[in-house]
Amino acid sequence: MVRFIALRLLQAIPVLFVVISATFFLVRQAPGGPFDAEKPVIPAVKRALEAKYNLDQSLWQQYLSYMGDLLQGDLGPSFKYPGWAVQDLIGSGFPVTAELGIYALLIALLIGTTAGVLAALKPNSAQDYVPMSVAMIGICMPTFLLGPLLVLVFGIWLEWLPISGWGDLPGDKILPSITLGAAYAAYVARLSRGGMLEVLSQDYIRTARAKGLPEHVVVLKHALRGGLVPVVAYLGPAFAGLLSGSFVVETIFQIPGLGRFYVQAAFNRDYTMILGTTIFLSTLIVLFNLLSDVIATWMNPRLRDGLRGGSQ
């Protein structure tokens, strides 16, 4: 297992290098600059600002300078927020984004796992078709459509829940969490259904039923662990996707998280903030993918045996 983790971490280095390099050069190709605004900046002031942030150097000099600072753990200063370092802005916005991602993941697991297991118990019946049809709708409906619909129904028409904010009013975390977690609940439902169908057809499940064990014991004690392996393998990419995909939800519900900083950085051509956030989220994606693979391997004896055989 240690060798497996070490190899995966080594593979992540060139991936992150390509992501950082591509992002660096792509943001520089976008029209405009960090100091371009509706009101023109005095040329002398603009030159001074560019000199302060090393933007007066050639593109390759800027790249080498940025990579050198990055190796020392410095993500640079923000162009939009003078006096703030990028890592400080990420540190202030990430806890809110992480909290939103955790709530959305819990909703996705609760709804998706329940729907998938129930559908697998009676395949090709109404108990199967209804939740899977709803899951397909959830996959197809984007967050920028679902969010306003939930706001319209539960916030404006029924007036049950707040429509913006985070932690300021009771219940203001419910609609954003549901909006962000709905699509992932649909994926979890389909994965758990497929995994449970495969496990329920195994010989040891038929043996357990032949012994006269109650159905809930067969499902919860014998089938659930193996049936949820695909879901566990999906948790890493899912949580990373929840963190990196919360930008739209944070904008809709006015949540002061990392996503709003990222969106504002894109509009303002805040190069260092765009790069820092991209690096941070890319690293999280790599780590969560690795973590989910390790957990899935631990839960599946065949994968563990394969690793042992490969190391011999």
C-alpha positions in Angstrom: 0.0 0.0 0.0 2.9 2.4 0.8 4.4 1.7 -2.6 1.0 2.3 -4.2 0.6 5.7 -2.5 4.2 6.8 -3.3 3.7 5.9 -7.0 0.5 7.9 -7.1 2.1 10.9 -5.5 5.0 10.8 -8.0 2.5 10.6 -10.8 0.8 13.7 -9.5 3.9 15.9 -9.8 3.9 16.1 -13.7 0.1 16.5 -13.7 0.3 19.5 -11.3 3.2 21.0 -13.3 1.2 20.8 -16.6 -1.8 22.4 -14.9 0.2 25.2 -13.4 2.1 26.0 -16.6 -1.0 25.8 -18.8 -3.0 28.1 -16.4 -0.1 30.6 -16.2 0.2 31.1 -19.9 -3.6 30.9 -20.7 -4.5 33.6 -18.2 -1.9 35.9 -19.8 -3.6 35.4 -23.2 -6.9 36.7 -22.0 -7.8 40.3 -23.2 -7.1 43.1 -20.8 -4.9 43.2 -17.7 -5.2 43.4 -13.9 -4.9 47.2 -13.9 -7.3 47.9 -16.8 -10.6 49.4 -15.6 -13.4 51.5 -17.0 -11.5 54.6 -15.9 -8.1 54.6 -17.6 -5.1 54.5 -15.3 -2.4 57.2 -15.6 0.4 55.6 -17.7 3.1 56.4 -15.1 1.0 54.8 -12.3 0.3 51.8 -14.5 4.1 51.4 -15.2 4.8 51.6 -11.5 2.2 49.0 -10.7 3.5 46.6 -13.4 7.1 47.1 -12.1 5.9 46.4 -8.5 4.3 43.0 -9.6 7.1 42.1 -12.1 4.7 42.5 -15.0 7.2 44.6 -16.9 9.4 41.6 -17.4 9.1 39.1 -20.3 6.6 36.4 -20.1 9.2 33.7 -19.5 10.9 35.7 -16.8 7.6 36.1 -15.1 7.0 32.3 -15.4 10.4 31.4 -14.0 10.0 33.9 -11.1 6.6 32.6 -10.3 7.7 29.0 -10.3 10.7 29.9 -8.0 8.4 31.6 -5.5 5.9 28.6 -5.7 8.6 26.2 -4.8 9.1 28.2 -1.6 5.4 28.0 -0.8 4.6 31.6 -1.9 1.6 32.1 -4.1 2.2 35.8 -4.5 0.2 38.9 -3.7 -3.3 39.5 -5.0 -3.6 42.3 -7.6 -7.2 43.0 -6.7 -6.8 43.1 -2.9 -3.6 45.1 -2.1 -1.8 44.0 1.0 -3.3 40.5 0.9 -1.4 37.4 -0.1 -3.2 34.8 -2.2 -2.7 32.1 0.5 -4.4 34.4 3.0 -7.4 34.9 0.8 -7.6 31.2 0.1 -7.4 30.5 3.9 -10.3 32.9 4.6 -12.6 31.6 1.9 -11.9 27.9 1.9 -13.5 27.0 5.3 -16.8 28.2 4.0 -16.5 26.4 0.7 -15.4 23.2 2.6 -18.4 23.4 4.9 -20.7 23.8 2.0 -19.0 20.8 0.2 -19.4 18.6 3.3 -23.1 19.4 3.7 -23.7 18.8 0.0 -21.8 15.5 0.2 -23.8 14.3 3.2 -27.0 15.1 1.3 -25.7 13.3 -1.8 -24.8 10.2 0.2 -28.0 10.1 2.2 -30.4 10.5 -0.7 -28.3 8.7 -3.3 -27.4 5.6 -1.3 -30.9 5.2 0.0 -32.4 5.5 -3.5 -29.8 3.2 -5.1 -30.1 0.5 -2.5 -33.9 0.5 -2.7 -33.8 0.4 -6.5 -31.4 -2.6 -6.4 -33.7 -4.6 -4.1 -36.5 -4.7 -6.7 -34.9 -4.2 -10.2 -37.2 -3.5 -13.2 -40.1 -2.5 -10.9 -41.6 0.8 -9.9 -39.3 0.9 -6.9 -36.4 0.8 -9.4 -37.8 3.0 -12.2 -39.0 6.0 -10.1 -35.7 6.8 -8.2 -33.6 6.2 -11.3 -35.7 8.5 -13.4 -35.4 11.2 -10.7 -31.7 10.5 -10.6 -31.5 11.1 -14.4 -33.3 14.4 -14.0 -30.9 15.4 -11.3 -27.9 14.6 -13.5 -29.3 16.6 -16.4 -30.4 19.7 -14.4 -27.5 22.2 -13.9 -27.0 24.0 -10.6 -27.6 27.4 -12.2 -31.1 26.2 -13.0 -31.9 24.2 -9.9 -30.7 27.0 -7.5 -33.1 29.7 -8.8 -35.9 27.2 -8.9 -35.4 26.3 -5.2 -35.1 30.0 -4.3 -38.3 30.7 -6.2 -40.3 27.9 -4.6 -39.0 27.7 -1.0 -37.7 31.2 -0.6 -40.2 33.4 -2.4 -43.4 31.5 -2.9 -43.5 29.5 0.4 -41.1 31.8 2.4 -39.8 28.8 4.3 -36.0 29.4 3.9 -33.6 32.3 3.4 -32.5 32.9 -0.2 -28.9 34.2 0.5 -26.2 34.3 3.1 -24.3 31.7 5.1 -24.7 31.3 8.8 -26.5 34.6 9.3 -30.1 33.3 9.4 -31.5 30.0 10.5 -31.8 27.6 7.6 -29.8 29.6 5.1 -27.4 26.6 4.5 -30.2 24.3 3.4 -30.9 25.5 -0.2 -27.2 25.9 -1.2 -26.4 22.5 0.1 -29.3 20.8 -1.7 -28.5 22.7 -4.9 -24.9 21.7 -4.9 -25.5 18.1 -3.7 -28.4 17.2 -6.0 -26.4 16.2 -9.1 -24.0 14.2 -7.0 -26.9 12.4 -5.2 -28.0 11.3 -8.7 -24.6 9.8 -9.5 -24.4 8.1 -6.1 -27.8 6.6 -6.7 -26.8 5.0 -10.0 -23.4 3.8 -8.6 -24.9 2.3 -5.5 -27.7 0.6 -7.6 -25.1 -0.9 -9.9 -22.8 -2.0 -7.1 -25.7 -3.6 -5.1 -27.0 -5.4 -8.1 -23.6 -7.0 -8.7 -23.2 -8.0 -5.1 -26.7 -9.3 -4.6 -26.1 -11.8 -7.4 -23.1 -13.3 -5.7 -23.1 -16.9 -4.3 -22.5 -15.8 -0.7 -25.6 -13.7 -0.8 -27.7 -16.6 -2.0 -26.2 -18.7 0.7 -27.1 -16.2 3.4 -30.7 -16.1 2.1 -30.8 -19.9 2.0 -29.9 -19.9 5.7 -33.0 -18.0 6.4 -31.4 -14.7 7.4 -33.8 -11.7 7.4 -33.5 -9.6 4.3 -32.4 -6.5 6.1 -29.5 -8.5 7.7 -28.5 -9.8 4.3 -28.5 -6.3 2.8 -27.0 -4.3 5.7 -24.5 -6.8 7.0 -23.4 -8.8 3.9 -24.2 -6.9 0.8 -23.8 -3.2 1.7 -20.1 -3.2 2.2 -19.3 -4.6 -1.2 -22.1 -2.9 -2.9 -20.9 0.6 -1.9 -17.3 0.1 -3.1 -18.1 2.1 -6.4 -19.6 4.9 -4.2 -16.5 5.0 -2.0 -14.3 5.2 -5.1 -16.4 8.1 -6.3 -16.2 10.0 -3.0 -12.8 11.5 -3.7 -13.6 13.0 -7.1 -17.0 13.9 -5.9 -15.8 16.0 -2.9 -13.1 17.6 -5.1 -15.8 18.4 -7.6 -18.0 19.8 -4.9 -15.2 22.1 -3.8 -14.2 23.2 -7.3 -17.8 23.4 -8.6 -19.3 25.5 -5.9 -18.6 28.8 -7.7 -22.1 29.0 -9.3 -23.8 28.1 -6.0 -21.8 30.6 -4.0 -22.6 33.3 -6.5 -26.3 32.5 -6.6 -26.7 32.5 -2.8 -24.1 35.2 -2.1 -21.9 32.9 0.0 -18.5 34.4 1.0 -16.5 31.3 0.0 -13.5 30.6 -2.2 -15.6 30.3 -5.3 -16.6 34.0 -5.2 -13.0 35.0 -4.9 -12.2 32.8 -8.0 -15.0 34.3 -10.0 -14.0 37.9 -9.1 -10.4 37.1 -9.9 -11.4 35.9 -13.4 -13.3 39.1 -14.0 -10.6 41.3 -12.6 -7.7 39.5 -14.3 -6.1 38.8 -10.9 -3.5 36.5 -12.3 -2.0 35.3 -9.0 -5.4 34.7 -7.4 -6.5 32.6 -10.4 -3.2 30.6 -10.4 -3.3 30.2 -6.6 -6.8 28.9 -6.5 -6.3 26.6 -9.5 -3.2 25.1 -7.8 -5.0 24.7 -4.5 -8.0 23.0 -6.0 -5.9 20.8 -8.3 -3.9 19.6 -5.4 -7.1 18.8 -3.5 -8.4 16.8 -6.5 -5.2 14.7 -6.6 -5.3 14.1 -2.9 -9.0 13.2 -2.7 -8.6 10.9 -5.7 -5.8 9.1 -3.9 -7.7 8.9 -0.7 -10.7 7.4 -2.3 -8.6 4.8 -4.1 -6.9 3.8 -0.9 -10.2 3.4 0.9 -11.7 1.5 -2.0 -8.7 -0.8 -2.0 -9.0 -1.4 1.7 -12.7 -2.3 1.4 -12.2 -4.7 -1.6 -10.1 -7.8 -0.7 -9.5 -8.6 -4.4 -7.8 -5.2 -4.9 -5.7 -5.7 -1.8 -4.6 -9.1 -3.1 -3.7 -7.5 -6.4 -1.5 -4.9 -4.8 0.3 -7.6 -2.7 0.8 -9.7 -5.9 2.1 -6.7 -7.8 4.6 -5.9 -5.1 6.1 -9.4 -5.0 
